[in-house]
Amino acid sequence: MAKQVGVLVPLFSLPGEYGIGDIDSLYKFVDKMANLNVQIIQLLPMNAVSEGETSPYSSISSFAINPLYISLDRLPFVAKNIEKAIIIDKVDYKAAYRIKFQVFNESWQGFLSKASQLQKNQFKKFKKDFKKWLEPYTIFHCLMSQNKKAFWDWDESVQNLIGGQEWYKENSLSVDFFAYLQWITFTQWKDLKSYAQEKKVKLMGDLPLYVSKNSSDYWSRPKLFKKGVHAGVPPDMYSEDGQDWGNPIYDWEVMKKDKFLWWKERITWMKEFFDLVRIDHVRGLYSYWEVPDGSLPKDVKDWTPGPGAALFESLKETGMELIGEDLGDIPKEVEEWMKKIKLPGYKVFLFGWGEYKADNYRFIENYPKNTLACTSTHDSESYWEFLEALTDEQVYELGTYLGIKSDERFTLEDIRKRSIKKLLNSKSDYVIIPLQDILAKGIRINLPGSISDENWSKLITIEDSDKEKLNEFSQWITEIN
């Protein structure tokens, strides 16, 4: 397999005209990356979230796409004098919701009164083809938008799918509005994916391991999940007490009975949008941290075995190219398991240096071929922030490793460049660099274990002054191919 080089950027972080980066933003970014010979654009999860929620890992559906990513300029049945909300340094989620949902409603009303028979048939077919997840999601989202609280606090008559389906009979137009948004997203993204393929750019998606408790998945299919426990991780570099995620845990014995059909359907759906997929926290499929309700992650004594290779045997049948995010405290048996099932894992260069000093990330020469190498991740500080925080001694140590002589004058910019070039020349099959690391910008996307307006909101702009760095990156890609 030839090395594939990519750039990681959250879609919400791209400049957008309506408060958030969206499909139009991604068209422009595809053009830029294609011109730089970049082969992959890696995105964070695209799943729908509740209003007020910003984390893409806290979705209300493991299938539905966030409607905020819809291009308003490509939306039918709307006037073109739409209010703008251009973001300066952070995503304006409130403005995005206000502007976009107002236009969505205008488009929906236009569809109801002006759609051609062909358009009506296409929408009807979409609803039929994806009814299995679409109907529960749309009923759930509609109920949630009306109730403004978690589903277990709704009226008892709609606290499960059967009751929701009865409610749907009297509220079909309100529910179908959310189906319409998924259809629009689906058709716009299919066009985008075809455009990217013409430009020889692959789109890489992100599959969160868990679903939220307040989600259409848990509401409509509770038998797929264990009761009395929830997900977390033990103490690690991000949290002394461990991270208490609160997500429901799958009942793997139940899922085995139909050969993990729910998971296969999930990956098959993602194939409509992406060419390859990162599975978040993949070690949770080998074994997971099961926290009893009312307890803390640090109180749990050991990992609980997961589905392991059996799940991946089923997922292989989808034909999707998969990469496993295996960061954190990963024991040897998990590494061996990933090798056995031939699932590429991660190598994050900054984790080998500074205060981290994790041996398995330290020396690029030792990175195995079947890996994805990167400077940083969306959960770590950016590489530039990392470099700026190093002591003089740590800077010297890293510079020496990168081939800078002891009597040579150098800057942090020299270290940044050498680091990326060395990663590009590694044996790793994939090298994907966060956009802010290419641009030498100190922008952090998320601080795990924290709740802040700074998380999941940063804008990453490409200025005229950044062209030199982008052209250098393009030249380095050309040199290795």
C-alpha positions in Angstrom: 0.0 0.0 0.0 1.4 3.4 -1.0 1.7 6.0 1.7 -1.4 8.3 1.9 -0.9 11.8 3.2 -3.8 13.8 4.6 -4.8 16.8 6.7 -7.1 16.8 9.7 -9.6 19.6 10.2 -12.9 19.7 12.0 -15.6 20.8 9.5 -17.0 23.3 12.1 -13.5 25.0 12.2 -13.5 26.0 8.6 -14.6 29.5 7.7 -18.4 29.7 7.0 -20.8 32.4 6.1 -23.5 31.3 8.5 -21.8 30.9 11.8 -20.1 27.5 11.2 -18.1 25.7 8.6 -20.4 23.6 6.4 -20.5 21.7 3.1 -19.7 24.9 1.1 -16.7 25.4 3.3 -15.6 21.8 2.5 -15.9 22.3 -1.2 -13.4 25.2 -1.0 -11.1 23.2 1.3 -11.2 20.2 -1.1 -10.0 22.5 -3.9 -7.1 23.8 -1.7 -6.0 20.3 -0.7 -6.2 18.9 -4.2 -3.9 21.7 -5.4 -1.4 20.7 -2.6 -1.5 17.0 -3.6 -3.1 16.1 -0.3 -4.9 12.7 -0.6 -7.1 12.6 2.5 -9.2 15.1 4.4 -9.9 13.7 7.9 -12.9 15.1 9.7 -14.3 14.7 13.2 -17.7 13.0 13.7 -20.6 14.6 11.7 -23.4 13.2 13.8 -26.5 15.2 14.8 -26.4 16.7 18.3 -28.9 18.4 20.5 -29.2 22.2 20.4 -26.7 23.6 22.9 -24.4 20.6 22.6 -21.1 21.2 20.7 -19.1 18.0 21.2 -19.4 15.8 18.0 -18.9 12.8 20.3 -22.2 13.5 22.2 -24.6 12.8 19.4 -28.4 12.1 19.5 -28.0 9.5 16.7 -25.2 7.2 15.5 -26.5 7.6 12.0 -28.0 11.1 11.4 -25.8 13.9 10.2 -25.8 17.3 11.9 -28.1 19.6 9.8 -25.8 22.6 10.6 -23.5 21.3 8.0 -26.1 21.8 5.2 -25.1 24.3 2.6 -27.8 27.1 2.6 -26.6 28.3 -0.8 -27.4 24.9 -2.3 -30.7 24.5 -0.6 -33.9 24.5 -2.8 -37.0 26.6 -2.3 -35.4 29.5 -0.4 -34.7 33.1 -1.2 -31.1 34.0 -1.7 -30.8 37.1 0.6 -29.9 35.0 3.6 -28.5 36.7 6.8 -24.8 36.2 7.2 -22.9 35.4 10.4 -19.3 35.2 9.4 -17.2 33.8 12.3 -14.1 35.6 13.4 -12.2 33.3 15.7 -14.9 30.9 17.1 -17.9 29.1 15.9 -21.2 31.0 16.6 -23.4 28.0 17.3 -26.4 30.2 18.4 -26.3 32.2 15.2 -25.9 29.1 13.1 -29.0 27.5 14.7 -31.1 30.6 14.4 -30.2 31.4 10.8 -30.1 27.9 9.4 -33.2 26.5 11.0 -35.2 29.5 9.9 -34.0 28.8 6.3 -34.6 25.1 6.8 -38.2 25.7 7.6 -38.6 28.0 4.6 -37.1 25.3 2.4 -39.4 22.6 3.9 -42.5 24.7 3.4 -41.4 25.3 -0.2 -40.9 21.6 -0.7 -44.4 20.9 0.6 -46.0 23.4 -1.8 -43.7 23.4 -4.8 -41.8 20.1 -5.1 -42.0 18.3 -8.4 -43.3 14.7 -8.4 -39.7 13.5 -9.0 -38.5 15.3 -5.9 -41.4 13.9 -3.9 -40.6 10.4 -5.1 -36.9 10.8 -4.3 -37.7 12.0 -0.7 -40.2 9.1 -0.3 -37.5 6.6 -1.5 -35.0 8.0 0.9 -37.4 7.5 3.8 -38.1 4.0 2.7 -34.5 3.0 2.1 -33.3 4.2 5.5 -36.4 3.8 7.6 -34.8 1.5 10.1 -32.7 4.3 11.7 -34.4 7.3 10.1 -37.9 6.9 11.6 -36.7 6.5 15.2 -34.3 9.4 14.8 -36.8 11.8 13.3 -39.5 11.0 15.9 -36.9 11.3 18.7 -35.4 14.6 17.4 -38.9 16.1 16.9 -40.0 15.1 20.4 -36.7 16.4 21.9 -37.1 19.8 20.1 -40.6 20.2 21.5 -39.8 18.9 25.1 -36.4 20.5 25.5 -35.3 17.8 28.0 -34.0 14.2 28.1 -36.4 11.5 26.9 -36.8 9.9 30.3 -38.5 13.2 31.5 -41.0 13.2 28.6 -44.6 12.1 29.0 -44.6 8.3 29.7 -46.6 7.7 26.4 -43.6 8.6 24.3 -40.7 7.3 26.4 -40.2 4.4 24.0 -40.3 3.8 20.2 -43.8 2.2 20.2 -45.3 5.2 21.9 -43.3 7.5 19.6 -44.7 5.8 16.5 -48.2 6.3 17.7 -47.4 10.0 18.3 -46.0 10.2 14.8 -49.4 9.5 13.3 -50.7 12.8 14.6 -47.5 14.7 14.0 -46.1 13.4 10.7 -45.4 16.8 9.1 -43.4 18.0 12.1 -41.4 14.7 12.2 -40.9 14.6 8.4 -39.2 18.0 8.6 -36.2 16.3 10.3 -36.3 13.5 7.6 -36.2 16.3 5.0 -33.1 17.7 6.5 -31.4 14.3 6.5 -32.4 13.8 2.8 -30.9 17.3 1.9 -27.7 16.5 3.8 -27.5 13.1 2.1 -27.9 14.5 -1.4 -25.6 17.5 -0.8 -22.9 15.2 0.7 -23.1 12.7 -2.1 -22.4 15.5 -4.6 -19.5 16.7 -2.4 -18.0 13.2 -2.2 -18.2 12.8 -6.0 -16.5 16.2 -6.4 -13.8 15.2 -4.0 -13.2 11.9 -5.9 -12.9 13.8 -9.1 -10.2 15.9 -7.4 -8.5 12.6 -6.1 -9.2 13.5 -2.5 -10.5 11.0 0.0 -12.8 11.9 2.9 -12.1 10.2 6.2 -14.9 10.0 8.8 -14.8 9.4 12.5 -16.9 6.7 14.3 -17.5 7.4 18.0 -17.4 4.2 19.9 -20.4 4.9 22.1 -23.7 6.6 21.7 -25.3 9.1 24.2 -27.8 7.9 26.7 -30.2 10.7 25.5 -30.1 9.4 21.9 -32.5 7.9 19.4 -30.4 4.7 19.5 -30.8 4.1 23.3 -34.4 5.3 23.2 -35.5 3.1 20.4 -33.4 0.0 20.9 -32.7 -0.3 24.7 -32.2 -4.1 24.4 -28.9 -3.4 22.7 -27.5 -1.9 25.9 -26.6 -3.1 29.4 -28.4 -1.6 32.4 -26.9 -0.3 35.6 -23.5 0.5 34.1 -21.9 3.2 31.9 -18.7 3.8 30.0 -15.5 5.6 31.2 -11.7 5.2 31.2 -9.3 4.7 34.0 -6.9 7.4 35.2 -4.6 8.6 32.4 -2.7 11.6 31.2 -5.9 13.6 30.9 -7.5 12.8 34.2 -6.2 11.6 37.6 -9.6 10.1 38.5 -10.3 8.7 35.1 -12.9 10.1 32.7 -16.5 9.3 33.5 -18.1 9.4 30.0 -21.6 8.3 31.1 -22.4 6.6 27.8 -24.5 3.4 27.7 -22.5 0.2 27.2 -23.4 -2.3 24.5 -24.8 -5.7 25.4 -22.3 -7.6 23.2 -24.0 -11.0 23.8 -27.2 -9.6 22.3 -25.3 -8.1 19.4 -23.5 -11.3 18.6 -26.8 -13.0 17.9 -27.3 -11.2 14.5 -23.5 -11.0 13.8 -23.3 -7.3 14.9 -25.8 -6.1 12.3 -26.3 -2.7 14.0 -22.5 -2.1 13.6 -22.5 -3.2 10.0 -25.4 -0.9 9.2 -23.6 1.9 10.8 -20.4 1.4 8.7 -22.4 0.8 5.5 -24.2 4.2 6.1 -20.9 5.9 6.6 -19.7 4.6 3.2 -22.3 6.9 1.6 -20.2 9.8 2.9 -16.6 8.6 3.5 -13.8 6.6 1.9 -12.2 5.5 5.1 -13.2 5.7 8.8 -11.4 6.2 12.1 -12.9 4.2 15.0 -12.6 6.2 18.1 -11.3 4.4 21.3 -10.9 1.1 19.5 -9.4 -0.5 22.6 -12.9 -0.4 24.0 -13.8 -3.1 21.5 -11.1 -5.4 22.9 -11.9 -4.6 26.5 -13.8 -1.7 28.1 -14.0 0.2 31.4 -17.5 -0.6 32.8 -18.4 1.8 35.6 -21.4 0.9 37.8 -23.9 3.7 38.1 -23.1 5.7 41.2 -19.4 4.8 41.1 -16.3 6.6 39.8 -14.0 5.3 37.1 -11.1 5.1 39.5 -13.1 2.7 41.7 -13.3 0.1 38.9 -10.6 -2.6 39.2 -10.2 -4.1 35.8 -11.2 -4.1 32.1 -14.2 -6.1 30.9 -13.7 -8.2 27.7 -15.3 -6.8 24.5 -16.3 -8.4 21.2 -12.8 -8.4 19.9 -12.0 -9.9 16.5 -15.5 -11.3 16.0 -16.9 -7.8 15.5 -14.1 -6.9 12.9 -14.8 -10.1 11.0 -18.3 -8.7 10.4 -17.2 -5.2 9.7 -14.8 -6.4 7.0 -17.8 -7.5 5.0 -18.7 -3.8 4.5 -15.5 -3.2 2.5 -14.8 0.0 4.4 -11.1 1.0 5.1 -10.8 1.2 8.9 -8.2 2.8 11.2 -8.3 2.3 15.0 -7.6 5.2 17.4 -5.6 3.3 20.1 -4.2 6.2 22.2 -3.8 6.3 25.9 -2.5 3.5 28.1 -2.6 0.6 25.6 -1.4 -2.8 26.9 0.7 -5.1 24.8 -2.1 -7.5 24.3 -4.2 -4.8 22.6 -1.3 -4.0 20.3 -0.9 -7.7 19.4 -4.7 -8.0 18.8 -4.6 -5.0 16.4 -1.7 -6.6 14.5 -3.6 -9.9 14.3 -6.7 -8.3 12.8 -4.5 -6.0 10.7 -6.1 -2.8 12.0 -3.8 0.3 11.7 -3.3 2.2 14.9 -2.0 5.7 15.8 1.4 7.2 16.4 1.3 10.7 17.8 4.8 12.2 17.7 4.4 14.8 20.5 3.5 12.0 22.9 7.1 10.8 22.7 8.6 14.1 23.8 8.4 16.9 26.4 6.7 15.8 29.5 5.0 12.8 27.8 8.0 10.7 26.9 6.1 7.6 25.9 8.6 5.3 24.3 6.2 3.8 21.7 5.7 7.3 20.1 9.2 8.6 20.5 11.3 7.4 17.5 9.7 7.8 14.1 12.1 5.2 12.7 10.3 2.6 14.8 6.8 3.4 13.7 5.4 0.2 12.1 4.1 0.4 8.5 0.5 -0.4 9.4 0.0 2.9 11.4 -1.3 6.4 11.1 1.4 8.9 12.1 0.6 12.5 13.1 2.1 15.4 15.0 -0.9 15.9 17.4 -4.6 15.1 17.7 -7.8 17.0 18.3 -7.6 16.0 22.0 -4.0 17.1 22.5 -2.5 20.6 22.4 -1.5 21.6 18.9 2.1 20.8 17.9 3.0 24.5 18.0 1.6 24.9 21.5 3.6 21.8 22.5 6.8 23.2 21.1 6.3 26.6 22.8 5.8 24.9 26.2 9.1 22.9 26.0 12.0 23.8 28.3 15.4 24.7 26.7 16.7 21.3 27.6 13.7 19.6 26.0 14.0 21.7 22.8 17.7 20.7 22.6 16.8 17.0 23.1 14.2 17.1 20.4 16.3 19.2 18.0 19.2 16.7 18.4 16.9 13.8 17.5 15.8 15.7 14.4 19.4 16.1 13.2 20.2 19.6 14.4 23.8 19.9 15.4 24.8 21.2 18.8 26.4 24.3 17.4 23.7 25.1 14.9 21.3 28.0 15.4 17.7 27.0 15.0 14.2 28.0 15.9 11.0 26.2 16.9 9.9 26.7 13.3 12.9 24.6 12.2 11.8 21.9 14.6 8.2 22.0 13.3 9.3 21.6 9.7 11.8 18.8 10.4 9.2 16.9 12.5 6.6 17.0 9.7 9.2 16.0 7.1 10.4 13.1 9.2 6.9 11.9 9.7 6.3 12.1 6.0 9.3 9.9 5.4 8.3 7.3 8.1 7.2 3.8 7.2 3.6 4.6 8.3 1.0 3.9 5.6 -0.9 7.1 6.6 0.5 10.4 7.6 -2.2 12.9 8.6 -1.2 16.3 10.0 -3.7 18.7 11.7 -4.2 21.8 9.7 -3.1 24.1 12.6 0.2 22.1 12.8 0.9 22.7 9.1 0.2 26.4 9.6 2.2 26.7 12.9 -0.8 28.0 14.8 -1.5 27.4 18.5 -5.1 26.3 18.2 -6.4 23.5 20.5 -9.7 21.8 19.5 -10.6 20.1 22.8 -9.3 19.6 26.3 -10.6 16.2 27.4 -12.4 16.0 30.7 -13.3 19.7 30.6 -16.5 21.6 29.7 -15.7 24.9 28.1 -16.8 27.3 25.4 -13.2 26.9 24.0 -13.8 23.2 23.2 -15.2 22.3 19.7 -15.4 25.9 18.6 -12.0 27.2 17.3 -11.8 28.6 13.8 -8.8 27.7 11.6 -8.3 30.2 8.8 -5.8 30.1 6.0 -4.3 33.5 5.4 -2.3 34.8 2.5 0.7 34.6 4.9 0.2 30.9 5.3 0.7 30.1 1.6 4.4 29.5 2.0 3.9 26.9 4.7 1.2 25.1 2.6 3.4 25.1 -0.5 6.3 23.7 1.6 4.0 20.9 2.8 2.9 20.2 -0.8 6.6 20.0 -1.9 7.4 17.6 0.9 4.5 15.4 -0.3 5.8 15.5 -3.9 9.3 14.5 -2.7 8.1 11.2 -1.1 5.9 10.1 -4.1 
